[in-house]
Amino acid sequence: MSTKLFGTDGIRGTANQYPITPEIALRIGQAISKVLQSKGANRNRVIIGKDTRISGYMLETALTSGLVSAGMDVFLVGPMPTPAVAHLTKSMGCGAGVMITASHNPFEDNGLKIFGPDGYKLSDELEARVEAEVLAGPQGGGVIGAAIGKATRIDDARGRYIEYAKQSLGDISLQGMSIVLDCGHGAGYLLAPLIFKELGAKVKKLGVDPDGTNINDGCGALHPENAGRAVRETGADLGVSLDGDADRVIFTDASGTTVSGDRILALCALALADEGRLRNRTMACTVMSNLGLHEAMRRAGVSVVTTPVSDRHVIEALRAGGHSFGGENSGHLIFADHATTGDGIMSALQVLRFMRRKGATLADLAACMDEYPQRLINLRVASRRPLQELERLQERIREADAAFGTDGRHLIRYSGTESKLRILVEHRDAGEADRWSRAFAKSVEEDFSEVSA
């Protein structure tokens, strides 16, 4: 059995294979009870939400069994965006919240994201404690009699989140705006269209017919070209594409062109700074963000805090520094004055608010930065050999470091959620970015082939 459950964003894997099995889900429920249960009047309650994967039924049932067997009461809210579960955990005074999702992964995968009573993802220390309890194996000794918990389905949970999201727009109406909304057959399929419509927008819906197996399948944030095509066909103002659990969003402008996540980060940071709402005149992003974003922020007098990959690291940096905005170029945007995690729906509302307040198109706002050409190669790997042991790769890295100077950079790392090695190269010259990314990939393949030979 593996000695590691948590990755960069919760626990994730193939559904019905370790660690995403009913047995482990049950033990996770018991572990959550042991680690997060407190003596407060309401803290023995847990919110459970899920996306639209067919395996969600299996995991929801097992997780609930583990929690109630340990004396926790469970509130089941059904298909619900991850940020909604985070919000409800805090607003309903629960000791924990669990979202059953594998985010942007295919339907065969699933996972668990766990939130503490403050609505934030668990700290490394709390994750380690939950993990240790699970890996210790079945321990028995559950509560008996009237101490056994109850499971209740909460019917008004959707309405609570809808009102919460809408209030983030303030007094701005979306009346007269036209939006193409692709929900990726995921957790936002019901809520997201309602929110935009209730705020006055005309909405063209895509990806709102989940069947348990079509989540993220050629749609949503992984395929914003679908929304772009519909934007061109309908003459909409923009496209909004959500991922499977609706905590990420990718935008397309009125021409149907996909707008990079870094451009969205830049325009949001500048708009907030203009409003005096970018606390400490500082934003946070990960090491994956484009050098062009950093240049744009320097020109505007905005400081940038850089973190490792994962929205959780961005959130930790915002909390530690008392900052109000940050995110990842993958589409996670964190508006800390409104949410405790990435929220695709609320982020889209903020971008629409900036457009409406400035009377500008998305393309106008996104022109605030120039991007360095960037090449990303994902190599599937059978194992995670330490990068320093890959001799050919290290030789190429030394050559690149000598050649790049201030004109480029590289970032080579293992994915935290998939069996892949990610090679990112960024350079003022697109040809150099192409050349070096291919050189790095070839070196990695040679290093791994030597071991398997």
C-alpha positions as CSV (number, residue, x, y, z in Angstrom):
1,M,0.0,0.0,0.0
2,S,1.3,3.5,-0.9
3,T,2.5,5.7,2.0
4,K,1.2,8.8,0.2
5,L,-2.5,9.7,-0.4
6,F,-2.5,13.5,-0.9
7,G,-1.2,15.1,-4.0
8,T,-1.1,18.8,-4.9
9,D,-4.9,19.0,-4.9
10,G,-6.4,16.4,-2.5
11,I,-6.5,12.7,-3.2
12,R,-7.0,11.5,-6.8
13,G,-6.8,8.4,-8.9
14,T,-8.7,5.9,-11.0
15,A,-12.1,5.2,-9.4
16,N,-12.4,1.8,-7.8
17,Q,-8.6,1.4,-7.7
18,Y,-6.5,2.3,-4.7
19,P,-6.7,4.8,-3.2
20,I,-10.1,5.8,-4.7
21,T,-12.0,2.8,-3.4
22,P,-15.1,2.5,-1.1
23,E,-12.9,1.0,1.6
24,I,-10.4,3.9,1.6
25,A,-13.3,6.4,1.4
26,L,-14.9,4.9,4.5
27,R,-11.6,5.2,6.4
28,I,-11.1,8.7,5.2
29,G,-14.5,9.6,6.7
30,Q,-13.4,8.0,10.0
31,A,-10.1,9.9,9.8
32,I,-11.8,13.2,9.1
33,S,-13.9,12.7,12.2
34,K,-10.9,11.9,14.4
35,V,-8.8,14.9,13.1
36,L,-11.4,17.6,12.6
37,Q,-14.2,16.8,15.0
38,S,-14.4,19.3,17.9
39,K,-16.5,19.9,20.9
40,G,-18.3,22.9,19.5
41,A,-22.0,22.7,19.2
42,N,-22.0,22.5,15.3
43,R,-18.6,21.2,14.5
44,N,-19.6,17.5,14.3
45,R,-21.2,18.2,10.9
46,V,-19.7,17.6,7.5
47,I,-20.8,18.8,4.0
48,I,-20.4,16.4,1.1
49,G,-20.7,17.6,-2.5
50,K,-19.7,15.9,-5.7
51,D,-19.3,16.5,-9.4
52,T,-21.2,14.5,-12.0
53,R,-19.0,11.3,-12.3
54,I,-20.8,8.0,-12.1
55,S,-18.3,6.9,-9.4
56,G,-19.5,9.8,-7.2
57,Y,-22.4,7.7,-5.9
58,M,-20.1,4.9,-4.7
59,L,-17.7,7.3,-2.9
60,E,-20.4,9.5,-1.5
61,T,-22.1,6.4,0.2
62,A,-18.8,5.0,1.5
63,L,-17.6,8.4,2.8
64,T,-20.9,9.0,4.5
65,S,-20.8,5.6,6.2
66,G,-17.3,6.3,7.6
67,L,-18.4,9.7,9.0
68,V,-21.7,8.6,10.6
69,S,-20.0,5.5,12.1
70,A,-17.7,7.9,13.9
71,G,-20.5,10.1,15.2
72,M,-20.5,12.9,12.5
73,D,-23.7,14.2,11.0
74,V,-23.5,14.5,7.2
75,F,-25.2,17.1,4.9
76,L,-25.4,15.8,1.3
77,V,-25.7,18.5,-1.3
78,G,-25.4,16.5,-4.5
79,P,-23.7,17.9,-7.6
80,M,-22.2,21.2,-6.5
81,P,-19.1,23.3,-7.5
82,T,-16.1,22.9,-5.3
83,P,-16.2,26.5,-4.2
84,A,-19.8,26.1,-3.2
85,V,-18.8,23.2,-0.9
86,A,-16.1,25.4,0.6
87,H,-18.5,28.3,1.2
88,L,-21.2,26.1,2.7
89,T,-18.7,24.4,5.0
90,K,-18.0,27.7,6.6
91,S,-21.4,29.4,6.4
92,M,-23.2,26.3,7.9
93,G,-20.7,26.0,10.7
94,C,-19.5,22.6,9.8
95,G,-16.3,20.9,11.0
96,A,-15.3,19.9,7.5
97,G,-16.4,19.8,3.9
98,V,-15.6,17.2,1.3
99,M,-15.8,17.6,-2.5
100,I,-15.8,14.3,-4.5
101,T,-14.2,15.2,-7.7
102,A,-11.2,14.7,-10.0
103,S,-11.5,18.2,-11.4
104,H,-10.4,18.3,-15.1
105,N,-9.5,14.6,-15.3
106,P,-11.5,12.1,-17.4
107,F,-14.6,10.5,-15.9
108,E,-12.8,7.3,-15.0
109,D,-10.9,9.2,-12.3
110,N,-12.2,10.6,-9.1
111,G,-10.9,12.1,-5.9
112,L,-11.5,14.0,-2.7
113,K,-10.8,17.6,-1.8
114,I,-11.2,18.3,2.0
115,F,-11.9,21.6,3.6
116,G,-11.6,22.7,7.2
117,P,-14.2,24.7,9.2
118,D,-12.8,27.9,7.8
119,G,-13.6,26.9,4.2
120,Y,-9.9,26.6,3.3
121,K,-8.3,23.4,2.0
122,L,-6.5,21.5,4.8
123,S,-2.9,22.5,5.7
124,D,-0.1,20.1,5.1
125,E,-0.1,19.3,8.8
126,L,-3.8,18.3,8.8
127,E,-3.5,16.4,5.6
128,A,-0.6,14.4,7.1
129,R,-2.7,13.6,10.2
130,V,-5.7,12.4,8.1
131,E,-3.3,10.4,5.9
132,A,-1.7,8.8,9.0
133,E,-5.1,7.7,10.3
134,V,-6.1,6.2,7.0
135,L,-2.8,4.4,6.5
136,A,-2.9,2.9,10.0
137,G,-5.7,0.7,8.8
138,P,-9.1,-0.2,10.1
139,Q,-9.2,0.4,13.9
140,G,-12.8,-0.3,14.8
141,G,-14.2,1.2,17.9
142,G,-16.9,3.4,16.3
143,V,-19.6,5.0,18.3
144,I,-22.8,3.1,19.2
145,G,-26.4,3.8,20.0
146,A,-27.7,7.3,19.7
147,A,-24.1,8.6,19.1
148,I,-24.2,7.3,15.6
149,G,-24.5,10.2,13.1
150,K,-27.2,11.0,10.7
151,A,-27.1,11.8,7.0
152,T,-29.5,14.5,5.6
153,R,-29.9,15.8,2.1
154,I,-30.0,19.6,2.0
155,D,-32.4,20.9,-0.6
156,D,-31.7,24.6,-0.4
157,A,-27.9,24.4,-0.7
158,R,-27.9,25.5,-4.3
159,G,-30.0,28.6,-3.5
160,R,-27.5,29.5,-0.7
161,Y,-24.6,29.5,-3.1
162,I,-26.5,31.3,-5.9
163,E,-27.2,34.2,-3.6
164,Y,-23.7,34.2,-2.3
165,A,-22.2,34.3,-5.8
166,K,-24.6,37.0,-7.0
167,Q,-23.8,39.4,-4.2
168,S,-20.1,39.5,-5.3
169,L,-21.2,41.5,-8.3
170,G,-22.3,44.4,-6.2
171,D,-24.8,46.7,-7.8
172,I,-23.7,46.0,-11.4
173,S,-26.2,44.3,-13.7
174,L,-25.4,42.0,-16.6
175,Q,-28.5,43.2,-18.5
176,G,-27.7,43.3,-22.2
177,M,-24.6,41.1,-22.1
178,S,-24.5,37.9,-24.1
179,I,-22.5,34.9,-22.8
180,V,-21.7,31.5,-24.1
181,L,-21.4,29.2,-21.0
182,D,-19.8,25.8,-21.3
183,C,-20.2,23.8,-18.1
184,G,-18.3,20.7,-19.3
185,H,-21.2,18.5,-18.2
186,G,-19.7,19.0,-14.7
187,A,-20.6,20.3,-11.3
188,G,-21.7,23.8,-12.5
189,Y,-24.2,22.5,-15.1
190,L,-27.2,23.6,-13.1
191,L,-26.1,26.5,-11.0
192,A,-23.9,28.5,-13.4
193,P,-26.6,29.2,-16.0
194,L,-29.1,30.2,-13.3
195,I,-26.7,32.7,-11.8
196,F,-25.8,34.5,-15.0
197,K,-29.5,34.6,-16.1
198,E,-30.7,35.9,-12.8
199,L,-28.2,38.8,-13.1
200,G,-29.7,39.7,-16.5
201,A,-27.3,38.1,-19.0
202,K,-28.4,36.3,-22.1
203,V,-26.9,32.8,-21.9
204,K,-26.1,30.2,-24.5
205,K,-25.7,26.9,-22.6
206,L,-23.2,24.2,-23.6
207,G,-22.2,21.1,-21.6
208,V,-25.2,21.0,-19.4
209,D,-26.4,17.4,-19.9
210,P,-24.2,15.2,-17.6
211,D,-24.7,11.4,-17.9
212,G,-22.0,10.3,-15.5
213,T,-19.4,9.6,-18.2
214,N,-19.2,12.7,-20.3
215,I,-17.7,15.1,-17.8
216,N,-14.8,17.0,-19.4
217,D,-15.2,14.9,-22.6
218,G,-14.3,17.3,-25.4
219,C,-15.9,20.2,-23.6
220,G,-15.5,22.7,-20.8
221,A,-12.3,24.4,-19.7
222,L,-10.1,21.8,-21.5
223,H,-11.8,22.7,-24.8
224,P,-12.6,26.5,-24.8
225,E,-12.6,26.3,-28.6
226,N,-16.2,25.1,-28.3
227,A,-17.3,28.2,-26.6
228,G,-15.3,30.3,-29.0
229,R,-17.1,28.7,-32.0
230,A,-20.5,29.4,-30.4
231,V,-19.4,33.0,-29.6
232,R,-18.7,33.6,-33.3
233,E,-22.0,31.9,-34.3
234,T,-24.1,33.9,-31.9
235,G,-22.3,37.2,-31.7
236,A,-21.9,36.9,-27.9
237,D,-19.7,39.2,-25.9
238,L,-17.5,36.4,-24.6
239,G,-17.3,32.7,-23.8
240,V,-17.0,31.2,-20.3
241,S,-15.8,27.6,-20.0
242,L,-15.7,25.8,-16.6
243,D,-13.9,22.6,-15.6
244,G,-15.4,19.5,-14.0
245,D,-15.8,20.9,-10.5
246,A,-16.2,24.6,-11.6
247,D,-13.2,25.9,-9.7
248,R,-11.4,26.9,-12.9
249,V,-12.5,29.1,-15.8
250,I,-11.1,29.8,-19.3
251,F,-12.4,32.7,-21.3
252,T,-12.8,33.4,-25.0
253,D,-13.2,36.9,-26.3
254,A,-15.8,38.3,-28.8
255,S,-13.8,37.0,-31.7
256,G,-13.9,33.5,-30.3
257,T,-10.2,33.6,-29.4
258,T,-9.1,31.9,-26.2
259,V,-7.6,34.4,-23.7
260,S,-4.7,33.0,-21.7
261,G,-5.0,32.6,-18.0
262,D,-2.1,34.9,-17.5
263,R,-3.8,37.7,-19.4
264,I,-6.9,37.2,-17.2
265,L,-4.7,37.4,-14.1
266,A,-3.1,40.6,-15.3
267,L,-6.3,42.3,-16.3
268,C,-7.9,41.4,-12.9
269,A,-5.0,42.6,-10.9
270,L,-4.8,45.9,-12.8
271,A,-8.6,46.4,-12.5
272,L,-8.5,45.7,-8.7
273,A,-5.5,48.0,-8.3
274,D,-7.4,50.8,-10.2
275,E,-10.3,50.3,-7.7
276,G,-8.0,50.4,-4.7
277,R,-9.0,46.8,-3.9
278,L,-5.6,45.1,-4.7
279,R,-4.4,44.9,-1.1
280,N,-0.7,45.9,-0.6
281,R,-0.7,46.5,-4.4
282,T,0.4,42.8,-4.7
283,M,-0.8,39.8,-6.5
284,A,0.3,36.1,-6.4
285,C,0.8,33.6,-9.2
286,T,2.7,30.3,-9.6
287,V,6.0,29.6,-11.3
288,M,4.0,28.6,-14.4
289,S,3.0,32.2,-15.1
290,N,4.4,33.9,-18.2
291,L,7.3,36.4,-17.8
292,G,5.1,38.8,-19.7
293,L,2.8,38.9,-16.7
294,H,5.7,39.9,-14.4
295,E,6.7,42.7,-16.9
296,A,3.2,44.1,-17.0
297,M,3.0,44.2,-13.2
298,R,6.3,45.9,-12.9
299,R,5.2,48.6,-15.3
300,A,2.0,49.2,-13.2
301,G,3.9,49.2,-9.9
302,V,2.3,46.0,-8.7
303,S,4.4,43.5,-6.8
304,V,4.2,39.8,-7.6
305,V,4.6,36.9,-5.1
306,T,5.5,33.6,-6.9
307,T,4.6,30.3,-5.5
308,P,4.9,26.6,-6.4
309,V,2.2,25.1,-8.7
310,S,-1.2,24.6,-7.1
311,D,-3.9,27.0,-6.2
312,R,-3.5,26.0,-2.6
313,H,0.0,27.5,-2.6
314,V,-1.4,30.7,-4.1
315,I,-4.1,30.8,-1.4
316,E,-1.5,30.3,1.4
317,A,0.6,33.2,0.0
318,L,-2.5,35.4,-0.1
319,R,-3.3,34.6,3.5
320,A,0.2,34.9,4.8
321,G,0.7,38.3,3.2
322,G,-2.8,39.7,3.6
323,H,-3.2,40.1,-0.2
324,S,-6.5,40.0,-2.0
325,F,-5.9,38.4,-5.4
326,G,-3.9,35.7,-7.2
327,G,-4.2,32.6,-9.3
328,E,-2.8,30.2,-11.8
329,N,-2.6,30.5,-15.5
330,S,-4.5,27.2,-15.7
331,G,-7.7,29.2,-14.8
332,H,-7.8,29.2,-11.0
333,L,-8.5,32.7,-9.9
334,I,-8.7,33.5,-6.2
335,F,-10.6,36.7,-5.2
336,A,-9.8,36.5,-1.5
337,D,-12.4,39.1,-0.5
338,H,-15.1,36.8,-1.8
339,A,-13.9,33.2,-1.7
340,T,-11.6,30.8,0.1
341,T,-10.6,28.8,-3.0
342,G,-10.7,29.1,-6.8
343,D,-14.2,29.8,-8.1
344,G,-14.8,29.7,-11.8
345,I,-18.3,31.2,-11.6
346,M,-17.4,34.0,-9.3
347,S,-14.3,34.7,-11.3
348,A,-16.3,35.1,-14.4
349,L,-18.7,37.5,-12.6
350,Q,-15.7,39.6,-11.6
351,V,-14.3,39.7,-15.2
352,L,-17.8,40.7,-16.4
353,R,-17.9,43.4,-13.7
354,F,-14.6,44.8,-14.9
355,M,-15.9,44.9,-18.5
356,R,-19.1,46.6,-17.6
357,R,-17.4,49.1,-15.3
358,K,-14.8,50.1,-17.8
359,G,-17.1,49.8,-20.8
360,A,-14.5,47.7,-22.5
361,T,-14.4,44.4,-24.4
362,L,-12.5,41.4,-23.0
363,A,-10.0,41.8,-25.8
364,D,-9.4,45.4,-24.8
365,L,-8.7,44.5,-21.2
366,A,-6.6,41.5,-22.1
367,A,-4.3,43.6,-24.2
368,C,-2.6,44.8,-21.0
369,M,0.4,42.5,-21.4
370,D,2.6,40.9,-24.0
371,E,3.3,37.2,-23.7
372,Y,6.6,35.5,-24.2
373,P,6.2,32.5,-26.5
374,Q,5.7,29.4,-24.3
375,R,5.9,25.7,-25.1
376,L,4.7,23.0,-22.8
377,I,5.3,19.3,-23.4
378,N,3.7,16.6,-21.2
379,L,5.6,13.3,-21.1
380,R,3.9,10.3,-19.6
381,V,6.3,8.5,-17.3
382,A,6.2,5.1,-15.6
383,S,8.1,6.3,-12.5
384,R,9.2,9.5,-10.9
385,R,13.0,9.3,-11.0
386,P,14.6,12.3,-9.2
387,L,15.3,14.9,-11.9
388,Q,18.9,15.3,-10.7
389,E,19.5,11.7,-11.6
390,L,18.6,12.3,-15.3
391,E,22.1,12.9,-16.6
392,R,21.2,13.9,-20.2
393,L,18.5,16.2,-18.9
394,Q,20.9,17.9,-16.5
395,E,23.4,18.5,-19.3
396,R,20.7,20.2,-21.4
397,I,19.7,22.3,-18.4
398,R,23.2,23.5,-17.9
399,E,23.4,24.4,-21.6
400,A,20.1,26.3,-21.5
401,D,21.0,28.2,-18.4
402,A,24.1,29.5,-20.1
403,A,22.2,30.4,-23.3
404,F,19.0,32.0,-22.0
405,G,20.3,34.9,-19.9
406,T,17.3,37.1,-19.3
407,D,15.6,36.2,-22.5
408,G,14.0,32.9,-21.3
409,R,13.4,30.4,-18.7
410,H,12.5,26.7,-18.2
411,L,10.5,24.8,-15.6
412,I,10.7,21.0,-15.5
413,R,8.6,19.2,-12.9
414,Y,6.4,16.1,-12.3
415,S,2.7,16.7,-12.3
416,G,1.1,16.6,-8.9
417,T,-2.1,14.9,-10.2
418,E,-1.0,12.7,-13.2
419,S,1.8,10.4,-14.1
420,K,3.5,13.0,-16.3
421,L,6.6,15.1,-16.5
422,R,5.9,18.6,-17.6
423,I,8.5,20.6,-19.6
424,L,7.8,24.3,-19.9
425,V,10.1,26.6,-21.9
426,E,9.5,30.3,-22.4
427,H,11.6,32.6,-24.6
428,R,11.3,35.9,-26.4
429,D,12.1,33.9,-29.6
430,A,9.4,31.3,-30.4
431,G,11.9,29.2,-32.3
432,E,14.2,29.0,-29.3
433,A,11.2,28.0,-27.1
434,D,10.4,25.2,-29.6
435,R,14.0,24.1,-29.9
436,W,14.8,23.8,-26.2
437,S,11.5,22.2,-25.3
438,R,12.1,19.4,-27.8
439,A,15.7,19.1,-26.7
440,F,14.6,18.7,-23.0
441,A,12.0,16.1,-24.0
442,K,14.5,14.1,-26.1
443,S,16.9,14.1,-23.2
444,V,14.3,12.8,-20.8
445,E,13.2,10.1,-23.1
446,E,16.9,9.0,-23.5
447,D,17.4,9.0,-19.7
448,F,14.3,6.8,-19.1
449,S,15.0,4.5,-22.0
450,E,18.4,3.7,-20.5
451,V,16.8,2.5,-17.3
452,S,14.1,0.4,-19.0
453,A,16.6,-1.2,-21.5
